[in-house]
Amino acid sequence: PQAGFGFRLASTQDLGVVTSPILTLTIMMQRAWASMFGSRPTPVASLKGKSLLSIADLSREELQALIELSAALRDVYRGPNRDPTFSPCAKRSMSMIFQKRSTRTRVSSETGMYLLGGHALMLGPTDVQLGANETLYDTAKVLSRFNDVILARVFGHSDVETLAAEATVPIINALSDLHHPLQNLADMLALRDHFGGDLDGKTVAYVGDGNNVLHDLMYGTLKLGMNMHVATPKGYEPDAGVVEIARGLATEHGVNLVLVNDPVEAVTGADVVVTDTWVSMGQEDEYKARVKDFAGYCVTAELMSKGNDPVFMHCLPRHPAAPEATEVTDEVFYGPKSLIWPEAENRQWTVMAVIYSMIGEE
């Protein structure tokens, strides 16, 4: 039978580009879970004790294995052979630093850590001295004494870099101004589920702001053998350093990376269309200018019709403002080709896979 990403379980040779014996075995075991009553998924061993700041930190094989582990954990806790006693992170704790509010990140991480048998501690802006009366260096050292892993949702990417450099436990970037790796894991799991695992050769089109979500979307899409088309207004292109890395990934994996300023050009022939809010948290002062600059970038049914019967994805939240500031119409957002709800749910299973691989016990 076909396994995730088009793999079969007949032999390790069928795994194609996956050359690491450990990762090969991990992926095979995750895909075998559904038919092996009583079996339990295993962590991605190569991620033990490591931090995750962006998808660039993962090899193609590690990314694939994390996605398969996420699906296996979903089966453990929600599938027909569910095993609620599976607690690989029992007696472990995770501090969650939130400089920015969140719905999906907060709920998925806290609930996920609970299901894994551990404890998550929410630390909001008024709860800790992060970067105020206490340096990031000191915070990293102190929390490392209390917790097994630190998840941080911050404004500046330099904050998670400092935490990763100074902490003695793994750091999970739950969002920074430059990267959002947990969102990409959820997106890739949604596509794996929708397309039956075979993603090679698919084309993903992104229409909107060249932001943190796009940065990791480019990394993940290209690593998994998909083409990436990006349309942003002039002046809102993705980070130049990220683009340089992405071009290298496109060459490495034999796929195309196309950067344009025309949404129709980007979406034409695409299998997936992705967008995000035009005004992110902390950009409220730019609201009027952004609404004007993003005119014509709303994802409509007409724009979707230019693709290859594409599915639609959005990391949420959708901008609730007036129609002229909305990045996607109701017709598309709530339509039959929208994957937004499974995409949102996947935030839980994927962060669980990351935590389990970093600190869990088999």
Secondary structure, 3 states (H helix, E strand, C coil): CECHHHCECCCHHHHCCCCCHHHHHHHHHHHHHHHCCCCCCCCCHHHCCCCECCHHHCCHHHHHHHHHHHHHHHHHHHCCCCCCCCCCCCCCEEEEEECCCCCHHHHHHHHHHHHCCCEEEEECCCCCCECCCECHHHHHHHHHHHCCEEEEECCCHHHHHHHHHHCCCCEEEEECCCCCHHHHHHHHHHHHHHCCCCCCCCEEEEECCCCHHHHHHHHHHHHCCCEEEEECCCCCCCCHHHHHHHHHHHHHHCCCEEEECCHHHHHCCCCEEEECCCCCCCCHHHHHHHHHHCCCCCECHHHHCCCCCCEEEECCCCCCCCHHHCCECHHHHCCCCECHHHHHHHHHHHHHHHHHHHHCCC
